[in-house]
């Protein structure tokens, strides 16, 4: 510990000695050094905030392991160097967007300044905008790269930096590794060109949003049914994020006239004052939108995260209460609607991640549409779309963590168009005299009752990082032979890219990029996946169970049985 503390103090002193660091930041560093408790100093300086495969994400503050002007500047200088090497002699273009988080606009200005100082043409939104619009704008303006300043749904202390490449998708190999090399080759802040060249910075006009709205209109089916049921009550909350700038407008554009916005959460605010966490995956974040839904008799309620790439959906049951759909249920329901209404299935495909419900695979197989599985993260889905462009027709994609995409005009998860799509689904269900909750049960009867749950174990700081590594190592070196009494029959390790049949001993190679993920398939059809989060100090356990559902009348009994199976798995995992 003493060696670590000495190293940290030396690193902090280097910040104090640097002529590039401003006096306010130096004052913060001095305050950290003066504290009797060194934990915050260690957390802020024990390593460099890594430019990972998607960019940066961290707690805002002074230090090498935090989001601040200097770590953001180094990341941008590295990306600028790589762009100028990759496109020599070209008038390189980048697009920049930012959300409602504290310092997002400031960091966006830092990014624009560094790019512009490196001779790159910068196109920047005048105000906060959803992440998917950045992806769309890149394609519309034919940009070579892009950056959005956001920490998605992380707590308010965080901010982040997502990097995009040509085509509007987040960076993937080999560009991610090459960018990281450029970033890590910067050895001092004096190498970062912070002084902006204003002539190279341009404002993105409203024509980009208008073009986006037109694309959304094209993918929304059954416009006649929407016109017939345009007055169904819908409720939306932006959870103090960027969604307020586009979601209500998009719903109006496709014809809905009875939208209620949660006024208390309408104002963009990086402190997210009305929620514990601005994450629509968490029930607490959905409380106000449900209250509003009950008050106005809504058919459906929706809430988006700060950068508006994820959406939480609540559907009304016959008794007037709302059920929150998890990401697997919402995506499966979207695919149920899309695949049932697909006029042409030849040479078409959908995509999902390896930890997303296998109900989608089952539906696609039965309805004659190819379903591709990718690693976790929409960048891999976007990469697949790029490879198959011109060869097969993309329909839609999704992941269990509340991200969905229909149509190919955006190459990232898109809660703006997803809100429009779910509203169209609600109108179609209403036209049948049903609710989306009724559709959910109908889907289970036809294709099987699949149920999933997620267990997050948080391990913060330097010690937590080591604990997560140790847990993954334990699973690899001593994998369980059984889980809750059912034998493990298949083991998939995406780090060594091997699948092993534990009954026959046969090994096969997995055709994926390497990733720190393990999957255990049990004899009773259960699947357990485990991986460290790429953006938060967590290890994630994905539990998936399934059973036939003979009729809607059997739903309560089968639902209880599946819940009990998940509870038993969760109890087992908590003992590890």
C-alpha positions as CSV (number, residue, x, y, z in Angstrom):
1,X,0.0,0.0,0.0
2,X,2.9,2.4,0.9
3,X,4.4,1.9,-2.6
4,X,1.0,2.6,-4.3
5,X,0.6,5.7,-2.2
6,X,4.1,6.9,-3.1
7,X,3.4,6.3,-6.8
8,X,0.1,8.2,-6.6
9,X,1.7,11.2,-4.8
10,X,4.4,11.3,-7.4
11,X,1.8,11.3,-10.2
12,X,-0.2,14.0,-8.4
13,X,3.0,16.1,-8.1
14,X,3.6,15.8,-11.8
15,X,0.2,17.4,-12.4
16,X,1.2,20.3,-10.0
17,X,4.5,20.7,-11.9
18,X,2.9,20.7,-15.4
19,X,2.7,24.2,-17.0
20,X,-0.3,23.0,-19.0
21,X,-2.5,22.4,-16.0
22,X,-4.7,25.4,-14.9
23,X,-4.6,26.8,-11.4
24,X,-8.1,25.6,-10.4
25,X,-7.2,22.0,-11.2
26,X,-3.9,22.4,-9.3
27,X,-5.9,23.6,-6.3
28,X,-8.1,20.5,-6.4
29,X,-5.0,18.3,-6.5
30,X,-3.4,20.1,-3.6
31,X,-6.6,19.6,-1.6
32,X,-6.5,15.8,-2.3
33,X,-2.9,15.6,-1.2
34,X,-3.8,17.5,2.0
35,X,-6.5,15.0,3.1
36,X,-5.7,12.6,5.9
37,X,-7.7,9.9,4.2
38,X,-5.9,9.0,0.9
39,X,-8.6,6.9,-0.7
40,X,-9.9,9.6,-3.0
41,X,-6.3,10.6,-4.0
42,X,-5.6,6.9,-4.8
43,X,-8.8,6.5,-6.8
44,X,-8.2,9.6,-8.8
45,X,-4.5,8.9,-9.6
46,X,-3.8,5.1,-9.3
47,X,-4.0,4.7,-13.0
48,X,-4.8,6.6,-16.2
49,X,-8.4,6.8,-17.3
50,X,-8.2,4.2,-20.0
51,X,-9.3,5.1,-23.6
52,X,-11.1,1.7,-24.0
53,X,-12.7,0.2,-27.0
54,X,-15.6,2.7,-26.8
55,X,-13.8,5.8,-25.4
56,X,-13.7,7.1,-21.9
57,X,-16.0,7.0,-18.8
58,X,-15.2,8.0,-15.3
59,X,-16.0,10.2,-12.3
60,X,-15.5,13.9,-12.9
61,X,-12.6,15.5,-11.0
62,X,-8.9,16.3,-10.9
63,X,-6.6,13.4,-11.6
64,X,-5.4,10.9,-14.2
65,X,-8.2,8.5,-13.6
66,X,-11.0,11.1,-13.9
67,X,-13.0,12.9,-16.5
68,X,-11.5,16.4,-16.9
69,X,-10.2,18.8,-19.5
70,X,-6.8,17.1,-19.7
71,X,-7.9,13.4,-20.0
72,X,-10.5,14.5,-22.5
73,X,-7.9,16.5,-24.3
74,X,-5.4,13.7,-24.5
75,X,-8.1,11.3,-25.9
76,X,-9.1,13.8,-28.5
77,X,-5.5,14.5,-29.5
78,X,-4.9,10.8,-30.0
79,X,-8.0,10.4,-32.1
80,X,-7.1,13.5,-34.1
81,X,-3.6,12.1,-34.7
82,X,-5.1,8.8,-35.9
83,X,-7.6,10.6,-38.2
84,X,-4.9,12.7,-39.8
85,X,-2.7,9.6,-40.4
86,X,-5.6,7.5,-41.7
87,X,-6.9,10.2,-44.1
88,X,-3.8,12.1,-45.2
89,X,-4.5,15.0,-47.5
90,X,-8.3,14.8,-46.9
91,X,-10.5,17.5,-45.5
92,X,-11.3,15.3,-42.5
93,X,-14.7,15.9,-40.8
94,X,-16.0,15.0,-37.3
95,X,-19.4,15.5,-35.6
96,X,-19.9,16.2,-31.9
97,X,-22.9,15.9,-29.6
98,X,-23.4,16.1,-25.9
99,X,-26.1,15.3,-23.3
100,X,-27.4,17.0,-20.2
101,X,-24.7,15.9,-17.8
102,X,-22.8,18.3,-15.7
103,X,-19.8,19.6,-17.8
104,X,-21.0,17.8,-21.0
105,X,-21.1,21.1,-23.0
106,X,-17.8,22.1,-21.6
107,X,-16.1,18.8,-22.5
108,X,-17.7,19.1,-26.0
109,X,-16.1,22.5,-26.4
110,X,-12.8,21.0,-25.4
111,X,-13.1,18.2,-27.9
112,X,-14.2,20.7,-30.7
113,X,-11.2,22.9,-29.8
114,X,-8.6,20.1,-30.0
115,X,-10.0,18.7,-33.3
116,X,-10.1,22.2,-34.9
117,X,-6.6,23.0,-33.8
118,X,-5.5,19.8,-35.6
119,X,-6.9,21.1,-38.9
120,X,-10.1,18.9,-38.7
121,X,-13.5,20.3,-39.7
122,X,-15.8,20.1,-36.7
123,X,-19.7,19.9,-37.0
124,X,-21.3,20.4,-33.6
125,X,-24.9,20.6,-32.4
126,X,-25.8,24.0,-31.0
127,X,-27.5,22.5,-28.0
128,X,-27.7,19.1,-26.3
129,X,-29.1,16.3,-28.5
130,X,-29.6,12.5,-28.3
131,X,-26.7,10.2,-29.0
132,X,-28.5,8.5,-32.0
133,X,-28.8,11.8,-33.7
134,X,-25.0,12.0,-33.6
135,X,-24.8,8.7,-35.5
136,X,-27.4,9.9,-38.0
137,X,-25.6,13.2,-38.4
138,X,-22.3,11.5,-39.2
139,X,-23.9,9.5,-42.0
140,X,-25.9,12.5,-43.3
141,X,-22.9,14.8,-43.3
142,X,-20.5,12.0,-44.4
143,X,-18.2,12.6,-41.4
144,X,-15.1,10.4,-40.8
145,X,-15.5,10.3,-37.0
146,X,-17.6,11.5,-34.2
147,X,-17.7,12.0,-30.5
148,X,-20.6,12.2,-28.0
149,X,-20.1,13.4,-24.5
150,X,-22.2,11.3,-22.2
151,X,-21.9,8.7,-19.4
152,X,-25.2,7.2,-20.6
153,X,-27.2,6.1,-17.5
154,X,-24.3,6.2,-14.9
155,X,-24.8,8.2,-11.6
156,X,-24.5,12.0,-11.7
157,X,-20.8,12.0,-10.7
158,X,-19.8,10.4,-14.0
159,X,-19.3,11.7,-17.5
160,X,-17.8,10.0,-20.6
161,X,-16.7,10.2,-24.2
162,X,-17.9,7.8,-26.9
163,X,-15.9,7.7,-30.1
164,X,-17.5,6.9,-33.5
165,X,-16.0,5.9,-36.9
166,X,-17.0,6.3,-40.5
167,X,-20.6,5.0,-41.1
168,X,-21.9,6.3,-37.7
169,X,-21.0,3.3,-35.5
170,X,-18.8,3.3,-32.4
171,X,-15.2,2.3,-33.1
172,X,-14.4,-1.4,-33.4
173,X,-11.1,-3.3,-34.3
174,X,-8.7,-2.4,-35.7
175,X,-9.5,1.3,-35.3
176,X,-10.2,1.0,-31.5
177,X,-6.7,-0.5,-30.9
178,X,-5.0,1.9,-33.2
179,X,-6.7,4.9,-31.5
180,X,-5.6,3.6,-28.1
181,X,-2.0,3.4,-29.3
182,X,-2.1,7.0,-30.4
183,X,-3.7,8.1,-27.1
184,X,-1.1,6.2,-25.0
185,X,1.7,7.6,-27.1
186,X,1.0,11.1,-25.8
187,X,3.4,11.6,-22.9
188,X,2.6,15.2,-21.7
189,X,-0.3,17.6,-21.8
190,X,1.9,20.0,-23.7
191,X,1.4,17.8,-26.7
192,X,-2.3,18.5,-26.7
193,X,-3.4,21.4,-29.0
194,X,-6.1,22.9,-26.8
195,X,-6.4,26.3,-28.5
196,X,-9.4,26.2,-30.9
197,X,-9.4,27.4,-34.5
198,X,-12.9,28.8,-34.7
199,X,-12.9,28.9,-38.5
200,X,-12.9,25.0,-38.4
201,X,-16.0,24.7,-36.1
202,X,-19.4,24.7,-37.7
203,X,-23.0,24.4,-36.3
204,X,-25.2,21.5,-37.4
205,X,-28.4,23.0,-38.7
206,X,-32.0,21.8,-38.3
207,X,-32.0,20.1,-41.7
208,X,-30.3,17.1,-40.0
209,X,-33.2,16.6,-37.6
210,X,-35.8,17.1,-40.3
211,X,-34.1,14.3,-42.4
212,X,-34.1,12.1,-39.3
213,X,-37.8,12.6,-38.8
214,X,-38.4,11.5,-42.4
215,X,-36.4,8.3,-41.9
216,X,-38.4,7.5,-38.8
217,X,-41.7,7.9,-40.6
218,X,-40.5,5.4,-43.3
219,X,-39.9,2.6,-40.8
220,X,-43.1,3.0,-38.7
221,X,-45.8,0.6,-40.0
222,X,-49.5,0.9,-40.1
223,X,-49.9,4.7,-40.4
224,X,-53.6,4.2,-41.0
225,X,-53.9,2.5,-37.6
226,X,-52.0,5.3,-35.9
227,X,-54.4,7.8,-37.5
228,X,-57.3,5.8,-36.2
229,X,-55.9,5.6,-32.6
230,X,-53.9,8.8,-32.6
231,X,-55.6,9.9,-29.3
232,X,-54.4,7.0,-27.1
233,X,-52.9,8.5,-24.0
234,X,-49.1,8.2,-23.9
235,X,-46.8,9.4,-21.1
236,X,-43.1,10.3,-21.6
237,X,-40.2,11.3,-19.3
238,X,-36.8,12.4,-20.4
239,X,-35.4,11.9,-16.8
240,X,-33.8,15.4,-17.1
241,X,-31.9,14.2,-20.2
242,X,-31.5,15.1,-23.9
243,X,-34.6,13.1,-25.0
244,X,-36.9,16.1,-24.4
245,X,-35.3,17.8,-27.4
246,X,-36.6,15.1,-29.9
247,X,-38.9,12.3,-28.5
248,X,-42.1,14.4,-28.1
249,X,-41.5,16.0,-31.5
250,X,-41.0,12.5,-33.1
251,X,-44.2,11.2,-31.6
252,X,-46.1,14.2,-33.0
253,X,-44.4,13.8,-36.4
254,X,-45.8,10.3,-36.8
255,X,-49.3,11.4,-35.7
256,X,-49.9,10.9,-32.0
257,X,-51.8,13.8,-30.4
258,X,-52.3,12.8,-26.7
259,X,-48.8,12.8,-25.3
260,X,-48.3,13.8,-21.6
261,X,-44.7,14.8,-20.6
262,X,-43.7,14.5,-16.9
263,X,-43.1,18.2,-16.2
264,X,-41.0,17.7,-13.1
265,X,-38.4,15.8,-15.1
266,X,-38.6,17.8,-18.3
267,X,-35.8,20.3,-17.6
268,X,-32.3,19.0,-18.6
269,X,-30.3,18.8,-15.4
270,X,-27.1,16.9,-14.7
271,X,-27.9,16.5,-11.1
272,X,-31.0,14.4,-12.0
273,X,-32.8,15.8,-8.9
274,X,-36.0,13.6,-9.0
275,X,-34.3,10.2,-9.4
276,X,-31.8,8.2,-7.5
277,X,-30.2,7.2,-10.8
278,X,-31.3,8.3,-14.3
279,X,-31.4,4.7,-15.5
280,X,-34.8,3.5,-17.0
281,X,-33.6,-0.1,-16.2
282,X,-34.3,0.7,-12.5
283,X,-37.8,0.8,-11.2
284,X,-37.1,3.8,-9.0
285,X,-36.4,5.9,-12.1
286,X,-39.8,5.0,-13.6
287,X,-41.9,5.9,-10.5
288,X,-43.0,9.4,-11.7
289,X,-43.8,8.4,-15.2
290,X,-46.0,5.6,-13.9
291,X,-47.7,8.0,-11.5
292,X,-48.5,10.2,-14.4
293,X,-49.6,7.2,-16.5
294,X,-52.1,6.3,-13.8
295,X,-53.4,9.9,-13.5
296,X,-54.1,10.2,-17.2
297,X,-55.2,6.6,-17.9
298,X,-52.3,6.1,-20.2
299,X,-52.0,3.1,-22.5
300,X,-48.2,3.1,-22.2
301,X,-45.5,5.0,-20.4
302,X,-41.9,5.6,-21.6
303,X,-38.7,7.1,-20.1
304,X,-35.3,7.6,-21.7
305,X,-31.8,7.8,-20.2
306,X,-29.8,11.1,-20.3
307,X,-28.3,10.6,-23.8
308,X,-31.5,8.9,-25.1
309,X,-30.1,5.7,-26.5
310,X,-32.1,3.5,-24.0
311,X,-35.8,3.5,-23.2
312,X,-37.8,1.9,-20.4
313,X,-41.4,0.9,-21.2
314,X,-44.4,0.4,-18.9
315,X,-47.6,-1.2,-20.2
316,X,-51.0,-1.0,-18.6
317,X,-52.8,-4.2,-17.5
318,X,-56.6,-4.7,-17.4
319,X,-56.7,-3.7,-13.7
320,X,-55.2,-0.3,-14.5
321,X,-51.8,-1.1,-12.9
322,X,-48.6,-0.8,-15.0
323,X,-46.1,-3.5,-15.6
324,X,-42.5,-2.5,-16.4
325,X,-41.1,-4.5,-19.3
326,X,-37.4,-5.4,-18.9
327,X,-35.2,-5.1,-21.9
328,X,-35.6,-8.7,-23.0
329,X,-39.4,-8.4,-22.9
330,X,-39.5,-5.1,-24.7
331,X,-37.2,-6.3,-27.5
332,X,-38.9,-9.6,-27.9
333,X,-42.3,-7.8,-28.1
334,X,-40.8,-5.5,-30.8
335,X,-39.6,-8.5,-32.7
336,X,-42.9,-10.3,-32.3
337,X,-44.6,-7.3,-33.9
338,X,-42.1,-6.7,-36.6
339,X,-41.7,-10.4,-37.7
340,X,-45.4,-11.0,-37.7
341,X,-45.9,-8.1,-40.0
342,X,-42.9,-8.6,-42.2
343,X,-44.0,-8.9,-45.8
344,X,-40.7,-10.3,-47.2
345,X,-38.6,-12.7,-45.2
346,X,-36.2,-13.8,-47.9
347,X,-32.6,-12.7,-47.3
348,X,-33.6,-10.6,-44.3
349,X,-32.0,-10.7,-40.8
350,X,-32.3,-9.3,-37.3
351,X,-29.5,-9.1,-34.7
352,X,-29.1,-9.3,-31.0
353,X,-26.3,-9.8,-28.4
354,X,-25.3,-13.1,-26.8
355,X,-26.8,-12.1,-23.4
356,X,-30.2,-11.1,-24.9
357,X,-33.2,-13.4,-24.7
358,X,-33.1,-16.6,-26.8
359,X,-36.9,-16.1,-27.3
360,X,-35.9,-13.8,-30.2
361,X,-33.8,-16.6,-31.8
362,X,-36.8,-19.0,-31.4
363,X,-39.2,-16.6,-33.0
364,X,-36.9,-15.8,-35.9
365,X,-36.3,-19.5,-36.6
366,X,-40.0,-20.3,-36.6
367,X,-40.9,-17.3,-38.8
368,X,-38.0,-17.8,-41.3
369,X,-35.8,-14.8,-40.6
370,X,-32.1,-15.2,-39.8
371,X,-31.0,-14.0,-36.4
372,X,-27.3,-13.1,-35.8
373,X,-25.8,-12.9,-32.3
374,X,-22.9,-10.5,-31.5
375,X,-20.9,-9.6,-28.5
376,X,-22.4,-7.2,-26.0
377,X,-22.5,-3.7,-27.4
378,X,-24.3,-2.1,-30.4
379,X,-21.0,-1.4,-32.0
380,X,-20.7,-5.1,-32.9
381,X,-24.3,-5.1,-34.3
382,X,-23.3,-2.0,-36.4
383,X,-20.1,-3.7,-37.6
384,X,-22.2,-6.7,-38.7
385,X,-24.6,-4.4,-40.6
386,X,-21.6,-2.9,-42.4
387,X,-20.4,-6.4,-43.4
388,X,-23.8,-7.5,-44.7
389,X,-24.7,-4.2,-46.4
390,X,-25.8,-4.8,-50.0
391,X,-25.9,-8.6,-49.3
392,X,-28.8,-9.0,-46.9
393,X,-31.7,-6.7,-45.7
394,X,-31.4,-5.6,-42.1
395,X,-34.7,-5.4,-40.2
396,X,-34.1,-4.6,-36.5
397,X,-31.7,-5.2,-33.6
398,X,-31.7,-5.0,-29.8
399,X,-30.1,-5.9,-26.6
400,X,-31.3,-6.7,-23.1
401,X,-30.0,-3.5,-21.6
402,X,-32.9,-1.5,-23.1
403,X,-31.3,-0.6,-26.4
404,X,-33.3,-1.1,-29.7
405,X,-32.9,-0.1,-33.3
406,X,-35.3,-0.5,-36.3
407,X,-34.1,0.5,-39.8
408,X,-30.5,1.1,-40.7
409,X,-30.3,4.9,-40.9
410,X,-28.8,5.0,-37.4
411,X,-25.9,2.7,-36.4
412,X,-26.4,2.7,-32.7
413,X,-29.2,2.0,-30.3
414,X,-31.9,4.6,-30.7
415,X,-34.5,5.4,-28.0
416,X,-36.0,8.3,-30.1
417,X,-37.2,6.0,-32.9
418,X,-37.8,3.2,-30.4
419,X,-40.3,5.4,-28.6
420,X,-42.1,6.0,-31.9
421,X,-42.1,2.3,-32.6
422,X,-43.5,1.3,-29.3
423,X,-46.2,3.9,-29.6
424,X,-47.1,2.5,-33.0
425,X,-47.2,-1.0,-31.4
426,X,-49.6,0.3,-28.7
427,X,-51.9,1.7,-31.4
428,X,-51.9,-1.6,-33.2
429,X,-52.7,-3.6,-30.0
430,X,-55.5,-1.1,-29.3
431,X,-56.9,-1.7,-32.8
432,X,-57.1,-5.4,-31.9
433,X,-58.9,-4.6,-28.6
434,X,-55.8,-5.7,-26.7
435,X,-52.9,-4.2,-24.7
436,X,-49.2,-4.7,-25.1
437,X,-49.4,-6.8,-21.9
438,X,-51.9,-9.1,-23.7
439,X,-49.5,-9.3,-26.6
440,X,-46.7,-10.3,-24.2
441,X,-48.7,-13.3,-22.9
442,X,-49.8,-14.3,-26.5
443,X,-46.2,-14.3,-27.6
444,X,-45.2,-16.6,-24.7
445,X,-48.0,-19.0,-25.6
446,X,-46.9,-19.2,-29.2
447,X,-43.2,-19.3,-28.8
448,X,-42.4,-20.3,-25.2
449,X,-42.1,-18.5,-21.9
450,X,-38.6,-17.1,-21.6
451,X,-37.7,-15.2,-18.5
452,X,-34.5,-13.4,-17.7
453,X,-32.9,-11.5,-14.8
454,X,-29.7,-9.5,-14.2
455,X,-27.7,-9.5,-11.0
456,X,-25.2,-6.7,-10.7
457,X,-22.4,-6.8,-8.1
458,X,-20.7,-3.5,-7.7
459,X,-17.0,-3.3,-6.7
460,X,-15.7,0.3,-6.7
461,X,-12.1,1.6,-6.9
462,X,-8.8,-0.1,-7.3
463,X,-9.6,-2.8,-4.8
464,X,-13.0,-3.5,-6.6
465,X,-11.3,-3.8,-9.9
466,X,-8.9,-6.5,-8.5
467,X,-11.9,-8.4,-6.9
468,X,-13.7,-8.5,-10.2
469,X,-10.7,-9.9,-11.9
470,X,-10.3,-12.5,-9.2
471,X,-14.0,-13.6,-9.5
472,X,-13.6,-14.1,-13.3
473,X,-10.4,-16.1,-12.8
474,X,-12.2,-18.3,-10.3
475,X,-15.0,-19.1,-12.7
476,X,-12.4,-20.0,-15.4
477,X,-10.1,-22.1,-13.2
478,X,-12.8,-23.8,-11.3
479,X,-16.1,-23.7,-13.3
480,X,-19.2,-25.1,-11.6
481,X,-20.2,-28.6,-12.5
482,X,-23.8,-27.9,-11.7
483,X,-26.0,-24.9,-10.7
484,X,-29.0,-25.3,-8.5
485,X,-29.0,-29.1,-9.1
486,X,-28.8,-29.0,-12.9
487,X,-25.7,-30.1,-14.7
488,X,-23.6,-27.6,-16.7
489,X,-23.6,-29.2,-20.2
490,X,-21.9,-26.5,-22.3
491,X,-19.3,-23.9,-21.4
492,X,-18.5,-21.0,-23.7
493,X,-15.5,-18.9,-23.0
494,X,-15.2,-15.8,-25.2
495,X,-11.8,-14.9,-23.9
496,X,-10.1,-18.0,-25.3
497,X,-12.9,-18.4,-28.0
498,X,-13.7,-22.0,-27.1
499,X,-17.0,-23.8,-26.6
500,X,-16.8,-27.1,-24.8
501,X,-19.5,-29.8,-24.6
502,X,-19.0,-31.1,-21.1
503,X,-20.9,-34.3,-21.8
504,X,-18.7,-35.4,-24.8
505,X,-15.6,-33.3,-24.2
506,X,-15.8,-31.9,-27.8
507,X,-14.4,-28.4,-28.2
508,X,-15.2,-26.0,-31.0
509,X,-13.9,-22.5,-31.9
510,X,-16.2,-19.5,-31.3
511,X,-16.3,-17.0,-34.3
512,X,-16.3,-13.8,-32.2
513,X,-13.7,-11.2,-31.2
514,X,-12.2,-11.9,-27.8
515,X,-14.1,-10.7,-24.8
516,X,-14.1,-11.4,-21.1
517,X,-17.4,-13.4,-21.1
518,X,-18.3,-16.8,-19.8
519,X,-21.6,-18.7,-20.5
520,X,-22.9,-21.8,-18.8
521,X,-25.7,-23.8,-20.4
522,X,-27.5,-26.2,-18.0
523,X,-29.3,-29.5,-18.7
524,X,-32.7,-28.0,-17.8
525,X,-32.4,-25.2,-20.5
526,X,-31.1,-22.5,-18.2
527,X,-28.3,-20.2,-19.3
528,X,-26.1,-18.2,-17.0
529,X,-23.7,-15.6,-18.4
530,X,-21.1,-13.6,-16.5
531,X,-18.9,-10.7,-17.6
532,X,-17.4,-7.5,-16.1
533,X,-19.1,-4.3,-17.2
534,X,-17.1,-2.4,-19.7
535,X,-18.4,1.0,-18.4
536,X,-19.1,0.6,-14.7
537,X,-17.4,-1.0,-11.7
538,X,-19.6,-4.0,-11.8
539,X,-19.6,-7.7,-12.5
540,X,-22.8,-8.8,-14.3
541,X,-24.6,-12.1,-14.0
542,X,-27.3,-12.8,-16.7
543,X,-29.8,-15.5,-15.8
544,X,-32.2,-17.0,-18.3
545,X,-34.8,-19.7,-17.9
546,X,-37.7,-20.9,-20.0
547,X,-40.7,-23.3,-20.1
548,X,-43.6,-24.0,-22.4
549,X,-46.8,-22.0,-21.7
550,X,-49.9,-23.9,-22.8
551,X,-52.4,-21.1,-22.4
552,X,-52.9,-17.6,-21.0
553,X,-54.6,-19.2,-18.0
554,X,-51.4,-21.0,-17.1
555,X,-49.4,-17.8,-17.0
556,X,-49.4,-17.2,-13.2
557,X,-48.4,-20.7,-12.4
558,X,-45.5,-20.9,-14.9
559,X,-44.4,-17.4,-14.1
560,X,-44.1,-18.3,-10.4
561,X,-42.1,-21.4,-11.2
562,X,-39.7,-19.5,-13.4
563,X,-39.3,-16.8,-10.8
564,X,-38.4,-19.5,-8.3
565,X,-35.7,-20.9,-10.6
566,X,-34.2,-17.4,-11.1
567,X,-34.3,-16.8,-7.3
568,X,-32.4,-20.1,-6.7
569,X,-29.7,-19.2,-9.3
570,X,-29.3,-15.7,-7.8
571,X,-28.9,-17.2,-4.3
572,X,-26.3,-19.5,-5.6
573,X,-24.3,-16.8,-7.3
574,X,-24.3,-14.6,-4.2
575,X,-22.4,-17.4,-2.3
576,X,-19.5,-17.3,-4.8
